[in-house]
Amino acid sequence: MNPIVNRFCAVLLGCTIILFSSCNKEDNPVTPVNPPVTGAYIIGTVYYPQYIALTNYNFLYPSTDPYGNPVMLSGTISMGPEVTKDNALGLVLYNHYSIFKADDCPSKGKLDMQDKMRGSGFIVVSPDGYGFGSTANQSQTYCMARQNAQASVDALLAARQLLTQAGYNYGDALINIGYSQGAQTAIGVLRHISENNLDIHFIRTIAGAGPYDLTETYRQLIAQDAAGRSSNAVSVLLAYNEFAGLGLTYPEMFREPVLNHVVDWFLSKQYGRQEIDEMIGEEVKLTDCLAPALLDMESSASQRLIKVFEADNLCKGWTPRQDENILLFHSLVDDTVPYENTTLLYDFLTKEGVENIELDKGKYGILFEDSHTFASLTFINHTKEWFCDYFGIPQW
């Protein structure tokens, strides 16, 4: 046969195969599947005096660090005395709020939300996150949604396997909850599941007051320039600088009183958020803590920062599953995480076709100086009310 004809036939055959494969892929979507979990194990059963009625199983599980390397992370499985191996109503994936102190992670006994779920009949799975528990010797991935979502999903998959091995029948109900940084992680979990086509389906995701759009959050915090609440912003900058490869030196990022205390106040993990803010100074504003380049949104340093923020922006750039059921909670007077984060996320999810979205907003916490923290009490109460209404659980 003529060589030219041969070449034409080969090209035509290749195009036919590509066209057929493309059509076949659309007609037969890939079935969601979860990766196998190997190497997870329970460290031990722990009881704490302040949560004496809670049974907690601390566990280690395989995941990846911020650089993509294998790592063993830690977490806790908690349940109240009403839960037996045969009667659990389901699982709650609880993504913790901002923590700065090493001893404030779930596996070290910080179990406030877990204790509030005691009496519900649900088992609560709580990952520590990278930088706490088994990786406490590393910096934390504060407000890094992709990394924290990876840690949470891996913890959930490992906990389900461990519970099954221990003989627990935990049912099909699965709820995804988080407030503040935990809300960002909870929505990040939905993105992770969608992008990786995992077989994980939540009855509802309940997310409260999360920094879903860090670029907008950063702009507004600088514009508001509030005093006495700089620790959150400094921690975000430290995490993204280290793990997103910004390469900024501390003098390029901060000035006194923060500059000479990055290690002992923040990286040491010896202090909680309120303690750090008190050491910075109640009258010290955010703009007093940041170097001039980070206050100029057009500077090279700020543009590099915005670029990495945008790569992790939950309000754009991904395709949520349209059957997700999501409750977004936020105080209109939040003094730490601007309310606009929730409106931006709500608009994005609606545009992407997610129909089951409920917006819970109000001037929660308005009577208190730290409205963000006090609004979390309303968030907890509304969450418990939803559990009672949806599952027919008596008030607990």
N, C-alpha and C positions, 0 to 999 in steps of 0.2 A: 504494500500500500504506500502511496505517496507520503513522505515524512510530514508535509504540511497538513495533510488530512489526519494523520495520526495525532499530531499535536492538537488539532481542532477537536477531535473526538475526546481526547483526554481532558481538555479544558471543559468541554460540554458535560462529560461525566462527573467531573469534580463539582461543577455548579449545581448539577442535579442532586448530588449527594448533600451538598450544603443546604440547598433549598428544602429537600425532604427532611433533613435533620432539624432545621429551624422550625418547620411546620409541626413536626412530631413533638418538639419540645413544648410548643405552645399548647398542643392538644393534650399532652400528658405531662403536667407539671411534676417536678421531683417531689416525692413524698418526704415530708419532714422527718428527720431522724436525729436522735441525740447521740453524741459521741460516747463511747464506752468509758466508764470510770474505773481506773485501776490504781490501787495504792492508797485509797482513803481508809481511815480507821479511826475508831473512837479512842481517845486518850484515857478518859475516865469519867466517872459520874461525880458531879460536884453540886454541893448545896451551900448556900450562902445565908448567914444569919438574917440579913435584911430581906431575903426572899425565901424564907424557910420552907414555904409550901411549893416552891418550884423544884422540879427535877431537871438537871442540866447535864447534857452529854457534850463535853468538849471533844472536838474531832479535828483531824488534819485531812487535807484533801489536795489533790494535784491541780495546779492551775498554771498560769504564766505570769511572769513579772512584767514591768512596764517595757522591757526591752524584748519581750517575746521568748524569754528563756523559761524552762520548767522551774517551778517553785512549789513548795508545799505551804499552803495557806491554812489558817485556822478559823474555826467558828464554833458555834454552840447550837445545840438542839434543846429547846426548852418546852416543858409541858407541866400543866397543873395537876393536882391530885385526882381531878375528875377524869383524866385521860388514862385509858387502859390500852392494851394491845389490840383490842377488838372494837373500841367505840370512838376513836378519834374522828372528828367531823371533817378534817382536812388539814392542809398545811398553809402557813403564812410565811412568805419570804419577807423578812424584816430587814430593811436597809437602814443602817443607823445614821443619825444626824451627825453634825460636826463634832469631832472629838480631837483634842490636842494632847491629852495626857495618856501615857501608855497604859495606865491602870483603868482607863475608862472604856475599854472595848468589851464586847460581850463575853469573850472567853476569860476575862479577868474579873467578871462579876458585875458589870454595868448592865443591868437588865430591867430598866424602868418600864419600857414598852412591853417586854416579854411578860413581866409581872402583871401588867394591866390586861393582858390577854388571858391570864389565869382565870378559869371558870367558864371560858368560852367553849371548851372542848376541842380547841385547835392546838396543833403542834407548831411551834415557831422556830424557823431556821434563821440564824443570825450570823452572817459572815463578819469577821473582824475587819477585813479589807487589808490591802497591802500597806505595810508600815506599822501594823499592830499585831499582837499575839505572837505567832511564830516568826514574823518578820519585823518585830519591834526594833531591831537594830538597823533598819532601813528607814529612809524618809518616807512619809506617807504621800499617797497619790490623792491629795486633797482636791475635791471637785473635778477630778479627771474622770468624766463619765464613762468613757470606753473601758478604761482599766478597771474601774470599780464595778461596772456591769459584768465584765468577764469574771471577776472574783465572785460576784453574787450568783450568777448562773451556774458556775462550777460548784459552788457550795450547795445550791439546791439539788443539782444532779447527784452529788455525793451523798447528801443527807437522805435523799429518797432511797438510795441503794443501801445505806447503812440501816435505815429504819426497817426496810424489808428484810435484811439479813437478821435483824434483832427480833423479827416476828411481829412488827407493828403493821396493822392494816389502817392506813391513814386516809383512805377514801380518795375521791377524785377532785374535791374542792381545793382550789389553789388560789391564794390571794397574794398580791404584790403591794407592799406598803413602804412608804418612806416620807420623812419630813425634812425640809431644808436640804442639806447635802444628800440625805437619804432619798428625797423626792427626785433629785437629779439622777441618782443611781437607779431608782425604780423605772423612770422613763428610759434611761439608758439600757436597762434590761430588755425593754420592749424592742428597742432598736437592735440590740445584739441578737435577740431571738429572730427577728425578721431578716436581718442581713445574713444570718447563718442557717436559716431554714430549720430551726429546731422544733422538736415536737413538745413544746411547752405552751400550755394555754391557761391563762388566768381568767377566773370568773370576773375579777375586777382588779384594777390597779388604782390604788388610793395614794395620790401624791400631793403633798402639801408644801407650798412656799419654796419651791426649788429654784436654783439659779440655772435655768435651762439654756439661757443665752448669756454667756459670760461677757461677750463684747458689750452688749447693752448694759449689763449689770455694772461692768467696769466704768463705762461712761457716766452712768447715773451716780455711782458712788463718789466719783471725783467731783461731779457737779454739786451733789448734796453736801459733800465735805463734812460729814458728821463727826463729832468728837466722841471718844471713848469706845469705838467699835472698829479698830483698825486690824485686829488680829486675823479676822477672816480673809481680808484682802491680801495681807502679807503672806498668809499661808497658801493662798491660791498662786500667788506669784512665785513663791519658792518651789512649789510642786511643778508647775509648768516650765520654769527655768531649768530645773534639774532633769526632768523626764522627757520634755519635748525638745531638749537640745538648744535652748536659746543662747546659752553661753555667756550670760550677763554676769558680771562680778557684783558682789554685794554693794560696793560704792556706786555702781551704775543703776542700782535698783532702789536703795534706801538711803536715808540720812537719819541722824539722831532724832529720837532716842532708840530707834530700832537697829540702826547699822551695827553697832558693837554688841548687840545682844541676840543676834540671829541664832547662834548656837545654843546659848544657855536658856533663852526664853522659848524658842520654837523647836529646834531640832533635838533638844534633850528630851522632850516629851515629859518633863517634870511638872508642867503646869497646865491647868485648864484654861479655857477661853477667857473667862471672867478674870482670872488671876493675871493673865497676860495683859489684858486691856487695862487693868489697874496699874500694872508696872509701867506700861507705856505712858499712862496718865489720862485721867478722866477728861481733861480739858484739851488734850492733844488731838488735833484733827488728822484725817487721813493724809491730806496734802502736806502736813508737817512731817510725815513719815517717809514719803516717797521722793526719790530723786527727781530733779526737774524733767529729765527725758521721759519718765513714765507719766508725767502730768500733761505732756504735750502729745496729743493723740496723733499728730503728724510726724513725730520723730521716728527715726529708724528703729529704736528699741520698742516703741509702742506699736509700730506697724508689724514687727516680728511677733510681738505678743498677740496682737489681734489675729494674725494669720493662724497661730496654733489654737487660739480660742475658737475661731471659725471652723477649724477642722473637727472640733468636738461639739459643735452647736447642735442642740437637740431640736431646734426650731426650723431646721432646713436640712436638705441633703440626704434624706432616707425615706423609705416607704413603709409606713406602719401597716400592720394588718388591719383591714377594715372592720373586722369583727371584734376588735379590742373594746373593752368596756372600761372607761376611765373616769375617775372623779378627780378633779383638780380643785384644790383648796388653797386659798390665799387671803390674807388680811389686806384690806385696802390701805391700811396705814402701817404696813410692814416697814420697820425702820432698819432692816438689815438686808433683806433680799427684795428688790423693787418688785411691786405687783405686776409691772409690765412683762416680767418673765412669763407669767401665767397667761396673759392675754396673747402674747406672741405664740406660745405653744398651742393654745386653744385654736387660734386662727390657722396655724399650720396643720394641725390634726384634722380640723374641719375641711380644709382645702384638699387634703389627701383622702377624704372620703370616709373618715372614721365618724360614725353616726352616734354611737353610744358614749357621749361625753357629757358629764355633768359638771357645772361650775359652781362651787361653793365659795362665795365671797361675802365679806362684811367687814365692819370696823372692829375686828376681833383684836383684843389686847389694847384697845385705845387708851384705857385708863392707866396703863403701865408704861414706864420709860422704855423697857425692852419689849416692845409689842410683838416682835418676831417670836421670842421665846414664850411669852404668855399666850399668844395665839395658838401655840401647839396644844394647849390644854383643851381648847375648843375642837381642834383637829382630832384629838383622841376621843373626846365625847361623841363627836359626829361619826367617827369610825365605828365605835362600839354600837351606836344606834343603828347604823347600817347593818352590822352583823346580826343584831337582834331581829330587825325587820326582814332581812333576806333569808336567814336560816331558821327563823322562828325560835331563836334562843331567848330564854328569859333574861332579864337584866342581871348583869353580874357585877 
